[in-house]
């Protein structure tokens, strides 16, 4: 038996999953969300005043089931072997030409995620910078100054992890993780559903000291 271990301490786990055969469901979700926006022009901005999952729309119900399965898989991977009780808050995002989301995290929740419905193809024009990453989402190391001695190829100290979403992709991460959504440079809207996993507090959640 080896007398040494490589221990991964204080990890931050991000789950990236691409759901199969989503074309029909995504078409229904996009139509439903655009219809909601036609009645509420500030749909994307006023996310705290809505919960998409209170809808009885069949495609929304399908998405909620997929998210619930993903949350359970995330918890199992994290080694949580007891029942966790949560509520799910979700809201629609419609990002049109030039829209972006500035650096932020999601207070008062345990996990957060996004499901991508429509992600238009985007190319960088000859007069544009080549580092603008249109349509991408970036996650940043939550440990202050952890990358001050960064060297190439050391994944422990990469300050940024960037994902280029595609339709059918679901991302799930700890809510404390700061992230930034790069601008949409397409005339077509980028449509997604974001959500928070809010714990219904129980004494079992308190870590042993």
C-alpha positions in Angstrom: 0.0 0.0 0.0 1.3 3.4 -0.9 2.0 5.8 2.0 1.2 8.9 0.0 -2.1 10.4 -1.3 -2.9 13.1 -3.8 -5.8 14.9 -2.0 -8.0 17.3 -3.9 -8.8 19.9 -1.2 -11.5 22.6 -1.4 -12.7 21.6 -4.8 -15.3 23.5 -6.8 -17.3 21.1 -8.9 -19.0 22.2 -12.1 -21.3 19.7 -13.9 -21.5 20.1 -17.7 -24.2 17.8 -19.3 -25.6 17.8 -22.8 -29.1 16.3 -22.9 -30.0 14.1 -26.0 -32.8 14.6 -28.4 -33.8 18.1 -27.3 -34.8 19.8 -30.5 -38.6 19.4 -30.0 -38.5 20.4 -26.3 -36.3 23.4 -27.0 -38.6 24.6 -29.8 -41.5 24.4 -27.3 -39.6 26.1 -24.6 -38.4 28.9 -26.8 -42.0 29.5 -28.1 -43.3 29.5 -24.5 -40.6 31.9 -23.2 -41.0 34.4 -26.1 -44.7 34.4 -25.4 -44.1 35.2 -21.8 -41.8 38.0 -22.8 -44.5 39.4 -25.1 -46.6 39.9 -21.9 -43.7 41.0 -19.7 -41.2 43.1 -21.4 -38.8 43.0 -18.4 -38.9 39.2 -18.1 -35.2 38.8 -18.0 -34.4 41.7 -15.7 -37.0 40.9 -13.0 -36.0 37.3 -12.4 -36.7 37.5 -8.7 -40.4 38.2 -9.3 -41.0 35.0 -11.3 -40.6 31.3 -11.0 -40.8 29.6 -14.4 -41.3 26.2 -12.8 -44.7 27.3 -11.4 -46.0 27.0 -15.0 -47.9 23.9 -16.0 -46.4 23.9 -19.6 -45.4 20.4 -20.6 -41.9 21.5 -21.8 -41.3 23.3 -18.6 -42.3 20.2 -16.7 -39.8 18.1 -18.8 -37.1 20.6 -18.1 -37.8 20.5 -14.3 -37.5 16.8 -14.3 -34.1 17.0 -16.2 -32.8 19.6 -13.7 -34.0 17.5 -10.7 -32.1 14.4 -12.1 -29.0 16.6 -12.6 -29.1 18.0 -9.1 -29.4 14.5 -7.6 -26.4 13.3 -9.7 -24.4 16.3 -8.5 -25.2 15.6 -4.9 -24.3 12.0 -5.3 -21.0 12.9 -6.9 -20.3 15.2 -4.0 -20.6 12.3 -1.5 -23.8 13.6 0.1 -25.5 10.3 1.3 -28.5 11.8 3.0 -31.8 13.3 1.8 -31.6 16.9 0.7 -34.8 19.0 0.6 -34.8 21.9 -1.8 -37.0 24.3 -3.7 -36.3 25.2 -7.3 -36.5 28.8 -8.6 -36.2 29.3 -12.3 -36.3 32.2 -14.7 -36.0 32.8 -18.5 -33.1 34.7 -20.1 -33.5 36.3 -23.5 -30.2 37.9 -24.6 -30.5 40.0 -27.8 -27.8 41.7 -29.7 -25.3 43.2 -27.3 -26.8 41.8 -24.2 -24.6 40.3 -21.5 -24.6 39.5 -17.7 -22.0 41.2 -15.6 -19.9 39.4 -13.0 -22.1 38.0 -10.3 -23.0 35.0 -8.1 -26.3 33.9 -6.6 -26.6 34.6 -2.9 -29.1 32.7 -0.6 -29.0 29.6 -2.7 -26.9 26.4 -2.6 -26.5 25.4 -6.3 -27.2 27.4 -9.5 -27.4 26.4 -13.1 -28.4 27.2 -16.6 -30.0 25.2 -19.4 -29.4 26.5 -22.9 -32.3 26.5 -25.4 -31.0 28.6 -28.3 -27.4 29.6 -28.8 -26.9 31.4 -32.2 -23.7 30.9 -34.1 -21.5 33.9 -33.8 -18.4 34.9 -35.7 -15.9 37.7 -34.8 -15.7 40.4 -37.5 -12.4 41.6 -39.0 -12.7 44.9 -37.0 -13.4 43.2 -33.7 -11.0 42.0 -30.9 -10.3 38.3 -31.0 -10.8 37.8 -27.3 -14.4 38.9 -26.9 -15.7 35.3 -26.7 -19.3 36.0 -27.9 -22.0 33.9 -26.2 -19.6 32.2 -23.8 -19.9 32.0 -20.0 -16.8 32.3 -17.8 -16.4 31.0 -14.3 -13.7 32.4 -11.9 -11.6 30.9 -9.2 -13.3 31.7 -5.9 -10.1 31.6 -3.9 -8.7 35.1 -3.5 -5.1 35.4 -4.9 -4.9 31.7 -5.5 -3.4 32.3 -9.0 -0.7 34.7 -7.9 2.0 32.0 -8.6 0.2 30.4 -11.5 2.3 28.5 -14.1 1.2 27.1 -17.4 -0.9 23.8 -17.4 -1.5 23.8 -13.6 -5.3 23.4 -13.4 -5.3 24.3 -9.7 -4.5 27.9 -10.4 -6.3 28.7 -13.7 -8.1 31.9 -12.9 -10.9 31.4 -15.5 -12.8 28.4 -16.9 -14.8 29.3 -20.0 -17.7 27.3 -21.6 -19.1 27.8 -25.1 -22.8 26.7 -24.6 -24.8 24.7 -27.1 -28.5 23.9 -27.3 -29.3 21.1 -24.8 -26.4 21.9 -22.5 -27.0 22.1 -18.8 -24.5 23.6 -16.3 -24.7 23.3 -12.5 -22.3 24.8 -10.0 -22.1 26.1 -6.4 -24.0 29.4 -6.1 -21.0 31.2 -4.6 -19.0 30.8 -7.8 -18.7 34.1 -9.7 -19.5 34.0 -13.4 -19.8 36.3 -16.3 -21.9 35.9 -19.5 -20.2 37.4 -22.6 -22.2 39.5 -25.0 -24.4 38.1 -27.6 -23.2 39.5 -31.0 -25.8 37.8 -33.1 -29.1 39.3 -34.3 -30.8 36.1 -33.1 -31.7 35.8 -29.4 -29.8 33.6 -27.1 -32.4 31.9 -24.9 -31.8 30.0 -21.7 -33.3 29.1 -18.4 -31.4 29.8 -15.2 -32.2 28.4 -11.8 -31.3 28.3 -8.1 -31.5 25.4 -5.8 -32.6 26.8 -2.4 -32.3 24.5 0.6 -35.1 24.0 3.0 -33.0 24.0 6.1 -32.5 21.0 8.2 -30.1 20.3 11.1 -28.5 17.5 9.1 -26.9 20.0 6.9 -24.7 21.4 9.6 -21.1 20.1 9.1 -19.4 18.3 12.0 -16.7 20.4 13.6 
